[in-house]
Amino acid sequence: MYNGDIMELIWILIGFFALCTMVFIVIAIFLPEWVGITGKKALEIQKHQHSEPSEDKSQTTTETKPNV
């Protein structure tokens, strides 16, 4: 490989990295759940779940012994 070939390869890799980064940023903005960011929908669901009164667990649990 000549020096010019190496520089060309470096520029191609830099461009590919920049393209991947831009695609990730666009996905993170419009579809945050796809990349592991808690989006508006998830925050609304969490808020709704925390506002519901929890049931009395002593009434709902039953002890059962496993069949041996």
SVG drawing of the C-alpha trace seen along z (x, -y; Angstrom):
<svg xmlns="http://www.w3.org/2000/svg" viewBox="-58 -14 62 50">
<polyline fill="none" stroke="black" stroke-width="0.4" points="0.0,0.0 1.1,-3.5 0.7,-6.5 -2.1,-7.8 -4.1,-4.6 -3.8,-4.7 -5.1,-8.3 -8.0,-7.4 -8.9,-4.5 -8.7,-6.7 -11.1,-9.2 -13.5,-6.5 -13.6,-5.2 -14.0,-8.7 -17.0,-9.2 -18.5,-5.9 -18.2,-6.6 -19.7,-10.1 -22.7,-8.6 -23.3,-5.9 -23.2,-8.6 -25.7,-10.8 -28.0,-7.9 -27.8,-7.0 -28.6,-10.6 -31.6,-10.7 -32.9,-7.4 -32.2,-8.6 -34.3,-11.7 -37.3,-10.1 -37.3,-6.5 -35.5,-6.8 -36.8,-3.4 -34.9,-1.6 -31.5,-2.8 -32.2,-2.4 -33.4,-6.0 -36.5,-6.3 -38.9,-8.2 -42.1,-10.2 -44.3,-7.1 -42.3,-5.1 -42.3,-8.0 -46.0,-8.4 -46.5,-4.6 -44.2,-4.7 -46.0,-7.8 -49.4,-6.0 -48.1,-2.8 -46.8,-4.7 -50.0,-6.6 -52.2,-3.5 -52.9,-2.3 -51.3,1.0 -53.6,3.9 -53.2,5.5 -50.8,8.3 -51.8,10.3 -55.2,11.1 -53.8,12.0 -51.0,14.4 -51.7,18.0 -49.3,20.5 -49.0,23.6 -46.7,26.5 -45.0,28.0 -46.0,31.5 -43.2,33.9"/>
</svg>
